[in-house]
Amino acid sequence: KKKKKKKGKYYFYEVGYYAHLFDLDTTDVLNRLIAASNPVINHKFSEEIRGKPDLYLPFWITSTLWALMSYCFMLATLISEITGSAADTPENYNRIAWAAIALYSYVFLIPIIYWLPGKFWLELPLSYADNACICGYALIPYLPTAIICIMPYPHLRWIPVIISLLLSSWFQLMNYYAYYKHEMARGIIFLAIMGVFQLAFAFSMKWYFFDYTTFS
């Protein structure tokens, strides 16, 4: 006979296994968004998710950013067509697909790279969900940037992108520092790796995804 599972216990391939990662009430949502959006209290975010990371808001933050980028791609193409400037429409639609791959990879695949050294090298109490949670909320500064970069001034687009990079990096630094401050000799290596990914992400956003085809 098939063994019965204990109540509340699920195997990793069952939906119920991941239910706790999407179990948030309104108070949780507001507190986490406020802590993640305000640079002054960014350090409190790690306390807010301690023992209860979520993938609910990281998923929706990522999806919202992708939706904004898609809208701006299409708006830029429309403006280019109306004004008669050269617009590479197929290229813009290809960017929408690549943007989805880049964003969801950043939030759900890069955390694996963050999790491995913390788990097996530094033995920190950070799960994959903790890392994905932090990476997901770190995208919040890029939400307004996706809209602002519709402006037809390529050089000025660097300003919101750099501001987003600094705010996102500060958020991650404050929350990872809470775990790595007792292992700074080795933790500094992790922070350097994090910085490389942050720079790569921000520059790819500017040079490819936020460089909307628009009127000149």
N, C-alpha and C positions, 0 to 999 in steps of 0.2 A: 504494500500500500504506500501511496505517496505521503510523505511526512507533511504534517500541517505546519504552516508557518505561525510563529507567535504573532499575536495581535500587534499591529504597528510596525512589524518588521518586513522589509522588502528586499529583494535582490536588486543588484545594480542595474539590471536591464529592465526593471519595472518603473513605470511613471511615478509611483508612490515614493520611490527611493529619493527622488529629487524634489518632492513636494515642499519640504521645509525651506528650500532655497527661494521659493516664490510665495512664502507665507508672511505677508506684511500687512499691517493695518495702516490707517491714514496717519496716525501719529508717527509710526516708524518712517513712512515715506517722507513726511515733512521734515522730521529731525535729520534724516540722512541727506536730503537735498540741501538743507540749510548748512549743515556742517561741511558738505562737499563744495558748496558754492561760495562760501565766505572764507577768504584766505586767512582771516584773523583767527578763525576757529577750526581751520582744516585739521589740526592735530587731534581734535576731539572725534573725528570720524572713526579712527581706529577703535576708540572706546565704544562708539555707537554700534559697530558691527561685531565687536568681540564676542565670539561664541555663537553669532547669528549672522553670518554673511548672507547676502542675497544675490541672485542673478536676475531678479525681476526688473529692477530699475536699470541695471547695466544693459539688459537687452533692449529696453524701451528707449534709453538714452542713445544707444547705438542706432536703433531703427529711426529715431527722430532725426539724428544727424544725417543719416543716409537719405531720408525723405527730403530734408532741406536742401541737401546737395543736388538731389535729382531735380527738384523744382528749379533751383538756380541754373542748372545745366540747360533745362528746357527753356527757361525764361531768356537766358543769354542767346540761345539759338534763335528764338523768336525775334528778339531785338535785332539780331544780325540780319535776319531775313527781311524784316520791315525796313531797316535802314539801307539794305542793299550791300552791306559789307560782306567780306568773304567769311563764310561760316562753314566749318566742317561738321555738318550735322551727324554723320555716322560716327565720327570721332567722339562727339559729345555723348551719344548713346552708349558707346563702348565704355566710356568713363563711368557711366552710371553703374554698369555691371562690375567694373574693377573696383569702384568705390565700396560696393557692398563687400567684396572679398577682402579688401584692405581693412575695413572697419571691424568686421566680425572676427577676422584673424587677430587683429590687435587686442581685442577684448577677450577672446576665448582660446587663442593658441599661444600668444606671447606669454600669458600667465604660467604656462607649463614651464617655460624657460626660467621664469622667476621662481617657480615653486621648487624645482629640482635642487638647486644649491642650498636653498633654505631648509629643505627637508633632509637631505643626505649629507650635506657638508656642515651647515651651521646648526642643524637640529632645532630649528625654530618652530613654534606652534602655529605655523601658517599653512593652511590647506590650499588646495588649488582654488577653491571657491573664494577664499580670502583674497587671493591675488587677482582673480577675475573681477571680483567686486571692486577692488581699488582701481583697476585699469578701466573698468566701465564708467565709474563716476568721474574719472580723470578726463573724460571727453566733454564734460559740461562746458568748459571754456570755449570749445570749438563750435558750439551751437550758434551763438551770434556771429562768429567769424564767417561761418558758411554763408550767411546772408550779406554781411558787410562786403565780402570779397566780390560781390557782383559788380562793384564799381569799376569803371573802365580805365583804371589807373594802376597798371601792374606794380609799379614801385611802391605805391601807397598800400597795396595789399599786404606788404611785409609787416606793417605795423600791427594789425589785428592778429596776424599769424604768430608773431613773436610774443605778443602779450598772452595769447592762448598757450604757447609753449611754456612760458614762464609760470603761468598760473597752474597749468597741468603738472609741470615738474615739481613745483612747490607742494602741491597737494600730495603727490606720490612720495616726495621726500619726507614730509612731515609724518605720514602714516607708516612708512617703512622704517623710519628712524626709531619709532617707538619699539620696534622689534630688534633692530640692528645696533642700537646704541651701546649694548654690552659686548658686542663683537665687532667693533669698528675696524679693527685691524684687517679682518676678512670681509666685513660688511661693506667697506669702502669699494671693494671690487664689484660687489653686487650693485651698488649705487652707480658705479661707472657704467656697468652694462645697461642699467636702467636709463641712464643719461643718453647712451648711444641710441637706444630704441626710441627715446623721446625725440631726439634730434632727427632721426631718420623718418619718423612719422610726421613731424611738423613740416620738414622740407618736402616730403612727398605730397603732403596736402597743398603746399604752396605751389610747387612747380608743376604738378599734374592735375590735382583734383580741384583746387581753388583757382586755377588759372582758367576761368571760364572763357569760352569763345564768345566775345562780345564786340560791340562796335568800337571802332578806333577813333 
